Amino acid sequence: MSVTTMTLRIPDDLAPSIKAAASEAGLSVNAYVVRAARRAATLDAGRQLAALGLGDDLAGEGDTL
């Protein structure tokens, strides 16, 4: 897996919450932020598909192997 380094500016008042949440989850801050970004991107993609009205066409897909 390749990675890209990015600079992320976090407001001073939000940083402690992120650090605490990462610690509680047993994750590094980087892993926690990556997980949150991945979750947001997945939700955004799902909303885009829903907006296309594909839900009925895809119902039941992937339910069985």
DSSP file (Angstrom, degrees, kcal/mol; ACC not computed):
  #  RESIDUE AA STRUCTURE BP1 BP2  ACC     N-H-->O    O-->H-N    N-H-->O    O-->H-N    TCO  KAPPA ALPHA  PHI   PSI    X-CA   Y-CA   Z-CA
    1    1 A M              0   0    0      0, 0.0     2,-0.2     0, 0.0     0, 0.0   0.000 360.0 360.0 360.0 129.0    0.0    0.0    0.0
    2    2 A S        -     0   0    0      2,-0.0     2,-0.3     0, 0.0     0, 0.0  -0.638 360.0-155.1 -92.0 156.5    1.4    3.4   -0.9
    3    3 A V        -     0   0    0     -2,-0.2     2,-0.4     2,-0.0     0, 0.0  -0.938   8.7-145.0-131.5 154.1    0.7    6.5    1.2
    4    4 A T        -     0   0    0     -2,-0.3     2,-0.5     2,-0.0    -2,-0.0  -0.969  19.3-133.4-116.4 132.9    0.6   10.2    0.6
    5    5 A T        +     0   0    0     -2,-0.4     2,-0.3     2,-0.0    -2,-0.0  -0.745  29.7 179.4 -87.0 130.9    1.8   12.6    3.3
    6    6 A M        -     0   0    0     -2,-0.5     2,-0.5     2,-0.0    -2,-0.0  -0.958  27.0-128.4-130.3 148.4   -0.6   15.5    3.8
    7    7 A T        -     0   0    0     -2,-0.3     2,-0.5     2,-0.0    -2,-0.0  -0.852  25.5-167.3 -95.2 130.6   -0.6   18.4    6.2
    8    8 A L        -     0   0    0     -2,-0.5     2,-0.6     2,-0.0    -2,-0.0  -0.976   9.9-151.2-122.6 123.6   -3.7   18.8    8.2
    9    9 A R        -     0   0    0     -2,-0.5    -2,-0.0     0, 0.0     0, 0.0  -0.852  15.9-171.3 -97.2 120.2   -4.5   22.0   10.2
   10   10 A I        -     0   0    0     -2,-0.6     5,-0.1     2,-0.0    -2,-0.0  -0.919  29.8-108.5-111.7 132.5   -6.7   21.3   13.2
   11   11 A P    >>  -     0   0    0      0, 0.0     4,-1.6     0, 0.0     3,-1.6  -0.312  29.0-120.2 -57.4 141.8   -8.2   24.1   15.3
   12   12 A D  T 34 S+     0   0    0      1,-0.3    -2,-0.0     2,-0.2     0, 0.0   0.832 112.5  54.2 -54.3 -36.2   -6.5   24.3   18.7
   13   13 A D  T 34 S+     0   0    0      1,-0.2     4,-0.3     2,-0.1    -1,-0.3   0.680 110.4  46.4 -75.9 -15.6   -9.8   23.7   20.5
   14   14 A L  T <> S+     0   0    0     -3,-1.6     4,-2.0     2,-0.1     3,-0.4   0.736  93.0  77.9 -94.2 -27.1  -10.5   20.5   18.6
   15   15 A A  H  X S+     0   0    0     -4,-1.6     4,-2.6     1,-0.2     5,-0.2   0.879  91.0  51.8 -55.2 -45.9   -7.0   18.8   18.9
   16   16 A P  H  > S+     0   0    0      0, 0.0     4,-2.5     0, 0.0    -1,-0.2   0.889 109.5  51.0 -61.5 -36.3   -7.4   17.6   22.5
   17   17 A S  H  > S+     0   0    0     -3,-0.4     4,-2.5    -4,-0.3    -2,-0.2   0.905 111.2  47.7 -65.8 -40.9  -10.7   15.9   21.6
   18   18 A I  H  X S+     0   0    0     -4,-2.0     4,-2.5     2,-0.2     5,-0.2   0.929 112.8  48.4 -65.5 -45.1   -9.2   14.1   18.7
   19   19 A K  H  X S+     0   0    0     -4,-2.6     4,-2.2     1,-0.2    -2,-0.2   0.910 113.8  46.9 -61.4 -42.5   -6.2   13.0   20.8
   20   20 A A  H  X S+     0   0    0     -4,-2.5     4,-2.6    -5,-0.2    -2,-0.2   0.917 112.6  48.6 -66.4 -43.5   -8.4   11.8   23.5
   21   21 A A  H  X S+     0   0    0     -4,-2.5     4,-1.8     2,-0.2    -2,-0.2   0.901 111.6  50.0 -64.9 -40.2  -10.8    9.9   21.2
   22   22 A A  H  <>S+     0   0    0     -4,-2.5     5,-3.0     2,-0.2     4,-0.5   0.928 111.8  48.5 -62.6 -44.4   -7.8    8.3   19.4
   23   23 A S  H ><5S+     0   0    0     -4,-2.2     3,-1.2     1,-0.2    -2,-0.2   0.922 110.6  50.1 -61.7 -45.1   -6.4    7.2   22.7
   24   24 A E  H 3<5S+     0   0    0     -4,-2.6    -1,-0.2     1,-0.3    -2,-0.2   0.831 111.1  50.0 -62.7 -32.4   -9.7    5.8   23.9
   25   25 A A  T 3<5S-     0   0    0     -4,-1.8    -1,-0.3    -5,-0.2    -2,-0.2   0.517 114.9-118.4 -82.9  -5.6  -10.0    3.9   20.6
   26   26 A G  T < 5S+     0   0    0     -3,-1.2     2,-0.3    -4,-0.5    -3,-0.2   0.804  74.3 122.2  73.1  28.8   -6.5    2.5   21.0
   27   27 A L      < -     0   0    0     -5,-3.0    -1,-0.3    -6,-0.2    -2,-0.1  -0.827  67.1-108.8-120.8 157.4   -5.4    4.2   17.9
   28   28 A S     >  -     0   0    0     -2,-0.3     4,-2.5     1,-0.1     5,-0.2  -0.413  39.4-109.0 -71.3 162.2   -2.7    6.7   16.9
   29   29 A V  H  > S+     0   0    0      1,-0.2     4,-2.6     2,-0.2     5,-0.2   0.915 121.5  52.6 -59.9 -41.4   -4.0   10.1   16.0
   30   30 A N  H  > S+     0   0    0      1,-0.2     4,-2.7     2,-0.2     5,-0.2   0.947 110.4  45.8 -59.5 -49.6   -3.1    9.4   12.4
   31   31 A A  H  > S+     0   0    0      1,-0.2     4,-2.5     2,-0.2    -1,-0.2   0.885 113.0  51.4 -61.9 -38.4   -5.0    6.1   12.3
   32   32 A Y  H  X S+     0   0    0     -4,-2.5     4,-2.3     2,-0.2    -1,-0.2   0.928 112.4  44.5 -64.3 -45.6   -8.0    7.7   14.0
   33   33 A V  H  X S+     0   0    0     -4,-2.6     4,-2.6     2,-0.2    -2,-0.2   0.890 113.0  51.4 -68.0 -39.2   -8.1   10.6   11.5
   34   34 A V  H  X S+     0   0    0     -4,-2.7     4,-2.8    -5,-0.2     5,-0.2   0.927 110.5  49.4 -62.2 -44.0   -7.6    8.2    8.5
   35   35 A R  H  X S+     0   0    0     -4,-2.5     4,-2.4    -5,-0.2    -2,-0.2   0.917 112.1  48.0 -61.2 -43.1  -10.5    6.1    9.8
   36   36 A A  H  X S+     0   0    0     -4,-2.3     4,-2.3     2,-0.2    -1,-0.2   0.901 112.8  48.1 -64.6 -40.9  -12.7    9.1   10.2
   37   37 A A  H  X S+     0   0    0     -4,-2.6     4,-2.5     2,-0.2    -2,-0.2   0.909 111.8  49.4 -66.1 -41.7  -11.8   10.4    6.7
   38   38 A R  H  X S+     0   0    0     -4,-2.8     4,-2.3     2,-0.2    -2,-0.2   0.912 111.1  50.2 -63.0 -42.0  -12.5    6.9    5.2
   39   39 A R  H  X S+     0   0    0     -4,-2.4     4,-2.3    -5,-0.2    -2,-0.2   0.923 111.8  47.6 -61.4 -45.6  -15.8    6.8    7.0
   40   40 A A  H  X S+     0   0    0     -4,-2.3     4,-2.5     1,-0.2    -2,-0.2   0.903 111.6  50.2 -63.9 -41.8  -16.8   10.2    5.7
   41   41 A A  H  X S+     0   0    0     -4,-2.5     4,-2.2     2,-0.2    -1,-0.2   0.888 110.8  49.7 -64.9 -38.5  -15.8    9.4    2.1
   42   42 A T  H  X S+     0   0    0     -4,-2.3     4,-2.3     2,-0.2    -2,-0.2   0.915 111.7  47.9 -65.9 -43.4  -17.8    6.1    2.2
   43   43 A L  H  X S+     0   0    0     -4,-2.3     4,-2.3     2,-0.2    -2,-0.2   0.907 111.0  51.3 -63.9 -41.3  -20.9    7.9    3.5
   44   44 A D  H  X S+     0   0    0     -4,-2.5     4,-2.2     2,-0.2    -2,-0.2   0.913 110.2  49.1 -61.4 -43.1  -20.5   10.6    0.8
   45   45 A A  H  X S+     0   0    0     -4,-2.2     4,-2.2     1,-0.2    -1,-0.2   0.897 110.3  51.5 -64.0 -39.8  -20.3    8.0   -1.9
   46   46 A G  H  X S+     0   0    0     -4,-2.3     4,-2.5     1,-0.2    -1,-0.2   0.895 109.2  50.0 -63.3 -40.4  -23.4    6.2   -0.5
   47   47 A R  H  X S+     0   0    0     -4,-2.3     4,-2.3     2,-0.2    -1,-0.2   0.891 109.1  52.2 -65.0 -39.1  -25.3    9.5   -0.5
   48   48 A Q  H  X S+     0   0    0     -4,-2.2     4,-1.0     2,-0.2    -2,-0.2   0.912 111.3  46.6 -63.9 -42.0  -24.2   10.1   -4.1
   49   49 A L  H ><>S+     0   0    0     -4,-2.2     5,-1.4     1,-0.2     3,-0.6   0.911 111.5  51.6 -65.2 -41.5  -25.5    6.7   -5.2
   50   50 A A  H ><5S+     0   0    0     -4,-2.5     3,-1.5     1,-0.2     5,-0.2   0.886 105.0  56.3 -62.1 -38.3  -28.7    7.2   -3.3
   51   51 A A  H 3<5S+     0   0    0     -4,-2.3    -1,-0.2     1,-0.3    -2,-0.2   0.775 101.6  57.8 -65.3 -25.2  -29.2   10.5   -5.1
   52   52 A L  T <<5S-     0   0    0     -4,-1.0    -1,-0.3    -3,-0.6    -2,-0.2   0.573 112.5-122.1 -80.0  -8.8  -29.0    8.6   -8.4
   53   53 A G  T < 5S+     0   0    0     -3,-1.5     3,-0.3    -4,-0.4     4,-0.3   0.800  70.2 133.8  75.3  29.0  -31.9    6.4   -7.3
   54   54 A L     >< +     0   0    0     -5,-1.4     4,-1.6     1,-0.2     5,-0.2   0.483  38.8  97.4 -89.3  -2.1  -30.0    3.2   -7.6
   55   55 A G  H  > S+     0   0    0      1,-0.2     4,-0.7    -6,-0.2     3,-0.3   0.894  83.5  46.4 -55.4 -47.0  -31.1    1.8   -4.3
   56   56 A D  H >4 S+     0   0    0     -3,-0.3     3,-0.6     1,-0.2    -1,-0.2   0.878 111.2  52.5 -66.9 -36.9  -33.9   -0.4   -5.7
   57   57 A D  H 34 S+     0   0    0     -4,-0.3    -1,-0.2     1,-0.2    -2,-0.2   0.792 114.4  42.7 -67.4 -27.4  -31.7   -1.8   -8.4
   58   58 A L  H >< S+     0   0    0     -4,-1.6     3,-2.1    -3,-0.3    -1,-0.2   0.437  80.4 130.3-100.5  -0.4  -29.1   -2.8   -5.9
   59   59 A A  T << S+     0   0    0     -4,-0.7     3,-0.1    -3,-0.6    -3,-0.0  -0.313  80.2  10.7 -57.9 129.4  -31.3   -4.2   -3.2
   60   60 A G  T >  S+     0   0    0      1,-0.3     3,-1.6     2,-0.0     4,-0.3   0.237  91.6 136.6  87.4 -13.9  -30.1   -7.7   -2.2
   61   61 A E  T <  S+     0   0    0     -3,-2.1    -1,-0.3     1,-0.3    -3,-0.0  -0.446  72.5  15.6 -67.3 137.4  -26.8   -7.4   -4.0
   62   62 A G  T 3  S+     0   0    0      2,-0.2    -1,-0.3    -2,-0.1    -3,-0.0   0.501  90.0 115.1  80.3   4.1  -23.9   -8.7   -2.0
   63   63 A D  S <  S+     0   0    0     -3,-1.6     2,-0.3     2,-0.0    -2,-0.1   0.731  76.8  38.9 -77.6 -20.6  -26.1  -10.5    0.5
   64   64 A T              0   0    0     -4,-0.3    -2,-0.2     1,-0.1    -1,-0.0  -0.918 360.0 360.0-128.5 154.6  -24.8  -13.9   -0.5
   65   65 A L              0   0    0     -2,-0.3    -1,-0.1    -3,-0.0    -2,-0.0   0.393 360.0 360.0-102.1 360.0  -21.4  -15.2   -1.5
